[in-house]
Amino acid sequence: MRFAIVGHSFIARVAGNSLLQSDDVQLKGIRGATTWTLLLSKKIRDFDVDRVLLQIGGNDIGPTSNPYDIVSDICDVVAMFVEKVCRLI
């Protein structure tokens, strides 16, 4: 079973630790990423994994953010992985 942890800068920093890398676990973080950035990212869309843990949403929140838009974008990220027959955590 292949597993991925996807998110923004926190995951990018963790991914820099070689002790946490393995053939079965991929850590992919994009510094400053929003859920929209992840949707557009080829390296995220091209994942071939069985399970994904998402650590997203923090960079989407701002003083003028619409909570419904944030949730909609997160649902789009989830749908992207579900279409690939990938289970999300």
Secondary structure, 3 states (H helix, E strand, C coil): CCEEEEECHHHHHHHCCHHHCCCCEEEEECCCCCHHHHHHCHHHHCCCCCEEEEECCHHHCCCCCCHHHHHHHHHHHHHHHHHCCCEEC
